[in-house]
Amino acid sequence: MAERIHPGDSPPSSGEHSNPKPAPPSSDKPIPQPGTYVVQIPKDQVYRVPPPENARRYAHLSKRKSSRSTCCRCCCCLLTTILSLLLAAAIAAAVIYFVFKPEAPNYSVESVAIKGFNLTSPSALSPEFDVTVRADNGNDKIGIYYEKGSSVNVYYQDVNLSNGALPVFFQPTNNVTLFKTALKGSGIELTAALLRSISNDQNKGTVPFTLKLRAPVKIKAGSVKTWKITVKVTCKITVDKLTASSKIVSKDCDYGVDL
C-alpha cells in the first residue's frame, strides 16, 4: 500500500515577498486616513477664535468692557477736578487767613425788658421781650453784612415763648454795634407745672431763659465779598423778674458759624 504524502505549504510565487506584514503601532494616536495630513503648530501660535454661535456674545462682552473703561475714565476725571477745586479753595482760604487774619466777632446780651407775663391768669400768654444785643467786630480789615432771613427766639425750658429778627445793616471794621430787637409771642399756653416753676423762679429772683440767634452774614475782606455764612449765637441768660425793668443776673453766650 502506497504511503499518502500530505503536501506542505505552497511556496511563495516568484512575484511575492516572503517578509511578514508589520504590526500596527501600539500608540493611541489615530492613524491618519489616506489622503489626509496632520500639521503640528506650536501652542503659543494658536489664535482662539469664537465659534459662530458665540460670536454675538463675544462682541457684546467686548462692548461692555469698553463702556466700563470709558465710565472709569470719566469718574477719574471728575474726581481729579473736584480735588483740584478743593485744593484751590484751601489755598485761597489760607491766603485770606494770613493776609486778613480774621477774628470771630463777639456777641452778648446787654439788656432784656419783659412784658406780657400774667402768671395768675389761666389764659394763654402773649410774652414780649425787648432784647439789646452787642456785636463787637474787632477785625482790622474785615466788615460784616447782616442779611435778611435772621431769627431770634427766647425759650423757657425748651418752650418757645417769642420770636423776632435782627435788622439788616453793615458793620465796619473795628466796630461795636448795639441793636435792639422786639420779640413777641402769642397764644402761649404753659402747663400748670411750668407756671409753678416760672413763678418759683421769679420769687427767687433767678428766672432762666435761653436766647438763640441765627443770622446770615457776608464777610467783606478788602474788595472781596464772600458767600452767605450763618452766625449762630446761643445765650443762657438769667433775669431777676418778669417786668420791663428786669435786670440780667447772669449771662453766658456761645457762638459759632455754619459755612
PyMOL commands that set and color helices and strands:
alter all, ss='L'
color gray80, all
select helices_A, chain A and resi 43-45+52-100+192-204
alter helices_A, ss='H'
color red, helices_A
select strands_A, chain A and resi 106-115+128-137+142-146+151-156+159-164+169-171+175-184+207-221+224-239+248-258
alter strands_A, ss='S'
color yellow, strands_A
deselect
rebuild
show_as cartoon
